[in-house]
């Protein structure tokens, strides 16, 4: 089994900069501005790039703590993408094969059955609070 690529902060931000924010019929990104369950079609539209470098450190440090300084919640479209906090620190970094939009993807085990969740990354809401790297 191949080792998953660890993506640095600079590599991640560079991927985000390359993404096309226009409508894309391949990834239907407009449906994923907040966390949502990934469809089979969406899953097939994306490549896995890797995980955040040192993600194990942030998982151990912050556990299931979320970051919402402005009163947002997990489901909010404007909730910060705080990569040192749950669920971002345990997410895979994925990119649309057609438009290069970046998404974060993780499996939520808190409900009755595991749910594979995904969210589009918007640069304007990336939060680096608590991140050292």
N, C-alpha and C positions, 0 to 999 in steps of 0.2 A: 504494500500500500504506500502510495506517495505521501510525503509530508506536505501538509497544507502550507502554502506560502504565507509568511507573516508580512503584512503590509505596514509600512511606516506611515506616520502622519502625513509627511510630505507627499508620499505616493498616493495616499488616499485623497488628499486635497487636489492633487493633479488630475486624478480620475474624475473627480467632481467637476473640475473646470472644463474638462473635455466633453462632458455630457451635453447633449442637445435638449433644450427645454421645450422644444416644439412638440406638437402632437405626434405620437408614434403608434401606428396601428399594430406594431409588433408587441409592444410591452404594455400598452394601455396604462401608462404611469399615472394618469389623472385619477385612477381608481385607488391609488396607493399613497396619497399625500399624508395619511396617518396609517397606523398599523392595520393590516387586514390579512385575511387568510389568502394564501397564494393559490391561484388556480393552476391546473395542470398545464394550460396553455402558457401562462405567465412563467411558470417554472422552466418550461422548454425554451422560452424566449431569452433567458438570461444565462450568462456564463458565470461560474464561480471564480473569483479572483483570489480570495484568501480570507484571512482573519486579521484583526488588528494585532500589531506587534505588541508583545507583553500583555495580551488579553488575560492570561491566567493570573497575573498580578492584580489586575483590576477586579476580576471575578472574586478573588480571595479577599481583597481589601474592601470592596463595596457590596459584595453579595447581591441581594435583590433590592438594594436601595435605588430608587429612581431620583432623577434630578428635575425639579419643577419650581424654580425660583419665582416665576411669574404667575403661579396659581393654575398652570395648565395641568393636565393629567395624561395618562398613558394614551388615551384615544384622541387627544387634541391634535389638530392639524399643525398648530404652531408650537407643539411641545418641542423643547430643545433636543437635538440629536447630540446627547452628551456621551461621548464614546468611552468615558471612564465609568459609566453607570449602566445599570440594568435598563433595558435588555440589550443595549447597544454593544456593551463590552463582550457579549458572547455571540454576537452576530457574525455571519459570513458576509463578506463584501461581494456583491454581484453586479454585473453590468449587462445592459441590454445589448444583444448582438447587433442590432441595427442602428440605434441612435446613441449608444454609449452612456445613457443615463445610469447613474449609480443607485443601487438599492442595498438595504441591509435586510438580512433574512435570518431568523432563528426559530427554534421550536419551543413553543410554550407548553409546559407540562402541568400547569396549575389547574386546568379544568378536568372534565370527565375523561377526555381523551387528548392526546397530544395534538397541537395545532401548529402548522407550519405558517409562520407569519412573515410579512414583508412590508417594508416602508421605503418610499422614494426618499433619497437624500437631497435636501435643498441646502445650498451653501449658507443662506441667510439665517438658518437656525442651528448650525453646527455650534456646539458649546464645548470649549476645551477645559472647563472648570474641572479641577482634580486630575487632569491628564498631564503626565510628565513624559514627554517623548516627542 
